[in-house]
Amino acid sequence: MAQKSARKSIKFRQSLFWDVDPKTIDLERNAKYIIERTLEFGNDDEVRWMWSHYSPELIRDVVDNRRGLRSTVKPLWEALTSKTS
């Protein structure tokens, strides 16, 4: 998994991960889950952290392939992660 070199840690909000204990989340193993929740419900700091921690390719993969993104949110992230020539 391609990761960026910046490894600033973050304390996840319980409201972002309401269905699990945020302290048990593994940043690498649960990367797609973390990205999906951050795209859906993250605040500015969490989205900035996501961009600094995960590669644009991995984030785009989540946007393209995860079913959990709502139809009201997905077009925004498709536009923000699209490659321009």
KOLZA-359317 format. One record per residue: residue number from 1; residue in one letter; x, y, z of N, C-alpha, C, O, CB in turn. Coordinates in nm, 2 decimals. Each point is the difference from the previous one (the first is absolute). Glycine has a CB too. Example, Ala and Ser with C-alpha at 12.3 -4.5 7.8 and 13.67 -1.06 7.14 Angstrom:
// residues 2
<atom 1,'A',<1.32,-0.57,0.78>,<-0.09,0.12,0.00>,<0.09,0.12,0.00>,<0.10,0.00,0.07>,<-0.29,-0.12,0.05>>
<atom 2,'S',<0.15,0.23,-0.19>,<0.09,0.11,0.00>,<-0.08,0.11,0.08>,<0.05,0.11,0.01>,<0.07,-0.17,-0.23>>
//
This chain:
// residues 85
<atom 1,'M',<0.08,-0.12,0.00>,<-0.08,0.12,0.00>,<0.09,0.12,0.00>,<0.08,0.02,0.09>,<-0.27,-0.14,0.03>>
<atom 2,'A',<0.17,0.21,-0.22>,<0.08,0.12,-0.01>,<-0.04,0.10,0.10>,<-0.11,0.04,0.00>,<0.15,-0.08,-0.24>>
<atom 3,'Q',<0.05,0.08,0.33>,<-0.03,0.10,0.10>,<0.09,0.12,-0.02>,<0.12,-0.02,-0.04>,<-0.19,-0.16,0.20>>
<atom 4,'K',<0.03,0.29,-0.12>,<0.08,0.12,0.00>,<0.09,0.00,0.12>,<-0.03,-0.07,0.10>,<-0.15,0.20,-0.22>>
<atom 5,'S',<0.29,-0.06,0.12>,<0.10,0.00,0.10>,<-0.05,0.07,0.13>,<0.05,-0.03,0.11>,<0.12,0.02,-0.28>>
<atom 6,'A',<-0.26,0.11,0.16>,<-0.05,0.07,0.11>,<-0.08,-0.09,0.09>,<-0.10,-0.06,-0.05>,<0.10,0.28,-0.08>>
<atom 7,'R',<0.03,-0.24,0.25>,<-0.07,-0.10,0.09>,<-0.05,0.07,0.12>,<0.02,-0.05,0.11>,<0.13,-0.13,-0.19>>
<atom 8,'K',<-0.21,0.29,0.07>,<-0.06,0.07,0.11>,<-0.12,-0.09,0.06>,<-0.08,-0.04,-0.08>,<0.15,0.27,-0.02>>
<atom 9,'S',<-0.07,-0.25,0.23>,<-0.10,-0.08,0.05>,<-0.13,0.08,0.02>,<0.01,0.12,0.00>,<0.16,-0.27,0.11>>
<atom 10,'I',<-0.28,0.08,-0.09>,<-0.13,0.07,0.02>,<-0.08,-0.08,0.10>,<0.01,-0.12,0.00>,<-0.01,0.22,-0.24>>
<atom 11,'K',<-0.07,-0.02,0.32>,<-0.09,-0.07,0.10>,<-0.14,0.00,-0.07>,<-0.06,0.11,-0.02>,<0.20,-0.03,0.22>>
<atom 12,'F',<-0.19,-0.19,-0.23>,<-0.13,-0.01,-0.07>,<-0.12,0.03,0.09>,<0.00,-0.04,0.12>,<0.10,-0.13,-0.27>>
<atom 13,'R',<-0.19,0.24,0.10>,<-0.12,0.03,0.08>,<-0.09,-0.12,0.01>,<-0.02,-0.07,-0.10>,<0.03,0.32,0.03>>
<atom 14,'Q',<-0.08,-0.27,0.18>,<-0.09,-0.11,0.01>,<-0.12,0.02,-0.09>,<-0.05,-0.10,-0.06>,<0.12,0.07,0.30>>
<atom 15,'S',<-0.11,0.15,-0.27>,<-0.11,0.03,-0.09>,<0.03,-0.04,-0.15>,<-0.09,-0.02,-0.08>,<0.02,0.20,0.24>>
<atom 16,'L',<0.20,-0.18,-0.19>,<0.04,-0.04,-0.14>,<0.00,-0.15,-0.01>,<-0.03,-0.06,-0.11>,<0.18,0.26,0.09>>
<atom 17,'F',<-0.11,-0.27,0.13>,<0.00,-0.15,0.00>,<-0.09,-0.05,0.11>,<0.04,-0.06,0.09>,<0.19,0.06,-0.18>>
<atom 18,'W',<-0.36,0.03,0.07>,<-0.10,-0.03,0.11>,<-0.02,-0.15,0.02>,<-0.05,-0.03,0.11>,<-0.06,0.25,-0.17>>
<atom 19,'D',<0.14,-0.30,-0.04>,<-0.02,-0.14,0.02>,<0.11,-0.08,0.05>,<-0.01,-0.13,0.01>,<-0.15,0.16,-0.20>>
<atom 20,'V',<0.28,0.03,0.21>,<0.12,-0.07,0.05>,<0.07,0.09,0.10>,<-0.03,0.12,0.01>,<0.05,-0.25,-0.22>>
<atom 21,'D',<0.07,0.07,0.29>,<0.08,0.08,0.09>,<0.11,0.06,-0.08>,<0.08,-0.07,-0.05>,<-0.14,-0.08,0.25>>
<atom 22,'P',<0.07,0.28,-0.21>,<0.10,0.07,-0.09>,<0.14,-0.04,0.04>,<0.09,0.00,-0.08>,<-0.24,0.19,0.05>>
<atom 23,'K',<0.18,-0.23,0.16>,<0.13,-0.04,0.04>,<0.04,-0.13,-0.06>,<0.12,-0.03,0.00>,<-0.16,0.15,0.21>>
<atom 24,'T',<-0.05,-0.20,-0.26>,<0.04,-0.13,-0.06>,<0.02,0.00,-0.15>,<0.03,-0.10,-0.06>,<-0.16,0.00,0.25>>
<atom 25,'I',<0.11,0.22,-0.25>,<0.02,0.00,-0.14>,<0.15,0.00,-0.04>,<0.08,0.08,0.05>,<-0.30,0.05,-0.07>>
<atom 26,'D',<0.25,-0.22,-0.08>,<0.13,-0.01,-0.05>,<0.01,0.09,-0.13>,<-0.07,-0.02,-0.09>,<0.10,-0.21,0.19>>
<atom 27,'L',<0.06,0.33,-0.10>,<0.01,0.09,-0.11>,<0.03,-0.06,-0.13>,<-0.04,0.05,-0.11>,<0.12,0.11,0.27>>
<atom 28,'E',<-0.01,-0.27,-0.16>,<0.04,-0.07,-0.13>,<-0.11,-0.10,-0.04>,<-0.05,0.00,-0.11>,<0.29,0.03,0.16>>
<atom 29,'R',<-0.27,-0.12,0.05>,<-0.10,-0.11,-0.03>,<-0.14,0.05,-0.03>,<-0.07,-0.05,-0.08>,<0.21,-0.10,0.23>>
<atom 30,'N',<-0.17,0.26,-0.08>,<-0.14,0.06,-0.02>,<0.00,0.12,-0.08>,<-0.09,0.09,0.01>,<0.03,-0.18,0.21>>
<atom 31,'A',<0.16,0.11,-0.31>,<0.02,0.12,-0.08>,<-0.13,0.04,-0.08>,<-0.04,0.11,0.01>,<0.28,-0.16,-0.02>>
<atom 32,'K',<-0.30,-0.05,-0.06>,<-0.11,0.03,-0.08>,<-0.12,0.04,0.08>,<-0.08,0.09,-0.04>,<0.16,-0.25,-0.13>>
<atom 33,'Y',<-0.10,0.10,0.28>,<-0.11,0.03,0.09>,<0.02,0.15,0.06>,<-0.10,0.07,0.00>,<0.07,-0.32,0.06>>
<atom 34,'I',<0.15,0.28,-0.02>,<0.03,0.13,0.05>,<-0.02,0.11,-0.11>,<-0.06,0.10,0.03>,<0.23,-0.20,0.13>>
<atom 35,'I',<-0.12,0.07,-0.28>,<-0.02,0.10,-0.11>,<-0.15,0.02,-0.03>,<-0.04,0.11,-0.01>,<0.26,-0.18,-0.08>>
<atom 36,'E',<-0.29,-0.04,0.09>,<-0.15,0.01,-0.03>,<-0.07,0.09,0.10>,<-0.08,0.08,-0.03>,<0.09,-0.31,-0.08>>
<atom 37,'R',<0.02,0.20,0.24>,<-0.07,0.07,0.10>,<0.04,0.15,0.00>,<-0.08,0.09,0.02>,<0.07,-0.30,0.12>>
<atom 38,'T',<0.14,0.23,-0.17>,<0.05,0.14,0.00>,<-0.06,0.08,-0.12>,<-0.04,0.11,0.01>,<0.25,-0.19,0.10>>
<atom 39,'L',<-0.22,0.01,-0.23>,<-0.06,0.07,-0.11>,<-0.15,0.03,0.03>,<-0.05,0.10,-0.04>,<0.21,-0.22,-0.11>>
<atom 40,'E',<-0.23,0.03,0.22>,<-0.14,0.02,0.03>,<-0.02,0.10,0.11>,<-0.09,0.09,-0.01>,<0.05,-0.32,-0.06>>
<atom 41,'F',<0.11,0.22,0.18>,<-0.03,0.07,0.12>,<0.11,0.08,0.07>,<-0.02,0.06,0.10>,<-0.15,-0.23,-0.07>>
<atom 42,'G',<0.29,0.17,-0.10>,<0.11,0.07,0.06>,<-0.01,0.15,0.01>,<-0.06,0.06,-0.09>,<0.20,-0.25,0.01>>
<atom 43,'N',<-0.07,0.25,0.18>,<0.01,0.14,0.00>,<0.12,0.05,-0.07>,<0.07,-0.09,-0.06>,<-0.19,0.09,0.28>>
<atom 44,'D',<0.15,0.12,-0.23>,<0.11,0.06,-0.08>,<0.13,-0.07,0.04>,<0.08,-0.04,-0.08>,<-0.20,0.26,0.05>>
<atom 45,'D',<0.15,-0.22,0.16>,<0.12,-0.06,0.05>,<0.02,-0.15,-0.03>,<0.11,-0.04,-0.04>,<-0.12,0.21,0.22>>
<atom 46,'E',<-0.10,-0.24,-0.17>,<0.00,-0.14,-0.04>,<0.03,-0.03,-0.14>,<0.07,-0.09,-0.04>,<-0.23,0.05,0.23>>
<atom 47,'V',<0.10,0.13,-0.28>,<0.02,-0.02,-0.14>,<0.14,0.04,-0.04>,<0.06,-0.07,-0.08>,<-0.30,0.12,0.04>>
<atom 48,'R',<0.29,0.06,0.10>,<0.14,0.03,-0.02>,<0.10,-0.11,0.04>,<0.09,-0.03,-0.07>,<-0.15,0.27,0.10>>
<atom 49,'W',<0.03,-0.30,0.09>,<0.08,-0.11,0.05>,<0.00,-0.12,-0.10>,<0.10,-0.05,-0.04>,<-0.15,0.12,0.28>>
<atom 50,'M',<-0.08,-0.10,-0.29>,<-0.01,-0.11,-0.10>,<0.09,0.02,-0.12>,<0.06,-0.09,-0.05>,<-0.30,0.06,0.13>>
<atom 51,'W',<0.23,0.16,-0.14>,<0.08,0.03,-0.12>,<0.15,-0.01,0.03>,<0.08,-0.04,-0.08>,<-0.26,0.19,0.00>>
<atom 52,'S',<0.22,-0.12,0.21>,<0.15,-0.01,0.03>,<0.04,-0.14,0.03>,<0.12,-0.03,-0.01>,<-0.13,0.27,0.10>>
<atom 53,'H',<-0.08,-0.32,-0.05>,<0.04,-0.14,0.04>,<-0.02,-0.10,-0.11>,<0.08,-0.10,-0.01>,<-0.15,0.16,0.24>>
<atom 54,'Y',<-0.03,-0.05,-0.31>,<-0.03,-0.10,-0.11>,<0.03,0.06,-0.14>,<-0.01,0.12,-0.02>,<-0.16,-0.23,0.17>>
<atom 55,'S',<0.20,0.02,-0.24>,<0.04,0.04,-0.13>,<-0.13,0.04,-0.08>,<-0.11,-0.05,0.03>,<0.31,-0.10,-0.03>>
<atom 56,'P',<-0.19,0.25,-0.09>,<-0.11,0.03,-0.09>,<-0.06,-0.12,-0.07>,<-0.12,0.00,-0.02>,<0.22,0.23,-0.01>>
<atom 57,'E',<-0.02,-0.32,-0.01>,<-0.04,-0.12,-0.07>,<-0.09,-0.08,0.09>,<-0.11,-0.05,-0.05>,<0.31,0.05,-0.09>>
<atom 58,'L',<-0.17,-0.02,0.26>,<-0.08,-0.08,0.10>,<-0.13,0.07,0.03>,<-0.11,-0.06,0.00>,<0.32,-0.04,0.10>>
<atom 59,'I',<-0.20,0.23,-0.09>,<-0.13,0.08,0.03>,<-0.09,-0.01,-0.12>,<-0.12,-0.02,0.01>,<0.25,0.18,0.14>>
<atom 60,'R',<-0.07,-0.15,-0.27>,<-0.08,-0.01,-0.12>,<-0.06,-0.14,-0.02>,<-0.12,-0.02,-0.04>,<0.26,0.19,-0.07>>
<atom 61,'D',<-0.07,-0.27,0.15>,<-0.05,-0.14,0.00>,<-0.12,-0.01,0.09>,<-0.10,-0.07,-0.04>,<0.33,-0.02,-0.01>>
<atom 62,'V',<-0.23,0.15,0.17>,<-0.11,0.00,0.09>,<-0.12,0.07,-0.07>,<-0.11,-0.05,0.01>,<0.27,0.04,0.19>>
<atom 63,'V',<-0.14,0.12,-0.25>,<-0.10,0.08,-0.07>,<-0.07,-0.08,-0.11>,<-0.12,-0.01,-0.02>,<0.24,0.22,0.08>>
<atom 64,'D',<-0.03,-0.28,-0.14>,<-0.05,-0.08,-0.11>,<-0.07,-0.13,0.04>,<-0.10,-0.04,-0.07>,<0.28,0.14,-0.07>>
<atom 65,'N',<-0.14,-0.16,0.24>,<-0.04,-0.14,0.03>,<-0.08,-0.03,0.12>,<-0.05,-0.11,0.02>,<0.25,0.06,-0.14>>
<atom 66,'R',<-0.20,0.14,0.22>,<-0.07,-0.03,0.12>,<-0.15,0.04,-0.01>,<-0.03,0.11,-0.06>,<0.24,-0.07,0.19>>
<atom 67,'R',<-0.30,-0.13,-0.09>,<-0.14,0.03,-0.01>,<-0.06,0.08,0.11>,<-0.11,0.05,-0.01>,<0.10,-0.27,-0.10>>
<atom 68,'G',<0.09,0.25,0.21>,<-0.05,0.08,0.12>,<-0.01,0.15,-0.03>,<-0.06,0.07,0.09>,<0.16,-0.25,0.05>>
<atom 69,'L',<-0.04,0.23,-0.24>,<-0.01,0.14,-0.03>,<-0.14,0.04,-0.05>,<-0.05,-0.06,-0.10>,<0.30,0.07,0.05>>
<atom 70,'R',<-0.31,0.08,0.11>,<-0.14,0.04,-0.04>,<0.01,0.07,-0.13>,<0.10,0.06,-0.04>,<-0.17,-0.03,0.28>>
<atom 71,'S',<-0.04,-0.03,-0.32>,<-0.01,0.06,-0.13>,<0.01,0.15,0.01>,<0.03,0.06,-0.10>,<-0.17,-0.25,0.02>>
<atom 72,'T',<0.12,0.25,0.19>,<0.01,0.14,0.02>,<0.14,0.04,0.02>,<0.04,0.12,-0.01>,<-0.27,-0.11,0.10>>
<atom 73,'V',<0.32,-0.10,-0.04>,<0.14,0.03,0.03>,<0.09,-0.05,-0.11>,<0.10,0.07,-0.03>,<-0.16,-0.09,0.27>>
<atom 74,'K',<0.03,-0.09,-0.30>,<0.09,-0.06,-0.10>,<0.04,0.09,-0.12>,<0.12,0.01,-0.03>,<-0.22,-0.22,0.09>>
<atom 75,'P',<0.01,0.29,-0.12>,<0.04,0.09,-0.11>,<0.11,0.10,0.04>,<0.08,0.03,-0.08>,<-0.31,-0.06,-0.02>>
<atom 76,'L',<0.21,0.08,0.22>,<0.10,0.10,0.04>,<0.14,-0.06,0.01>,<0.10,0.05,-0.05>,<-0.27,0.07,0.18>>
<atom 77,'W',<0.18,-0.24,-0.07>,<0.13,-0.07,0.01>,<0.05,-0.05,-0.13>,<0.12,-0.01,-0.02>,<-0.17,-0.05,0.25>>
<atom 78,'E',<-0.04,0.02,-0.32>,<0.04,-0.03,-0.14>,<0.07,0.11,-0.06>,<0.10,-0.01,-0.07>,<-0.29,-0.15,0.05>>
<atom 79,'A',<0.13,0.28,0.03>,<0.06,0.12,-0.06>,<0.13,0.04,0.06>,<0.10,0.04,-0.07>,<-0.33,0.04,0.02>>
<atom 80,'L',<0.24,-0.09,0.18>,<0.12,0.04,0.07>,<0.12,-0.10,-0.01>,<0.11,0.03,0.02>,<-0.26,0.08,0.14>>
<atom 81,'T',<0.12,-0.24,-0.20>,<0.10,-0.10,-0.01>,<0.03,-0.03,-0.15>,<0.08,-0.09,-0.03>,<-0.15,0.00,0.25>>
<atom 82,'S',<0.00,0.15,-0.31>,<0.02,-0.03,-0.14>,<0.13,0.05,-0.05>,<0.05,0.10,0.04>,<-0.29,-0.09,-0.08>>
<atom 83,'K',<0.30,-0.09,-0.05>,<0.13,0.05,-0.06>,<-0.03,0.09,-0.12>,<-0.09,-0.03,-0.08>,<0.20,-0.19,0.15>>
<atom 84,'T',<-0.04,0.33,-0.07>,<-0.02,0.10,-0.11>,<0.12,-0.01,-0.09>,<0.12,-0.02,0.05>,<-0.26,0.17,0.09>>
<atom 85,'S',<0.12,-0.13,-0.26>,<0.11,-0.01,-0.10>,<0.08,0.13,-0.01>,<0.10,0.01,-0.07>,<-0.23,-0.18,-0.06>>
//
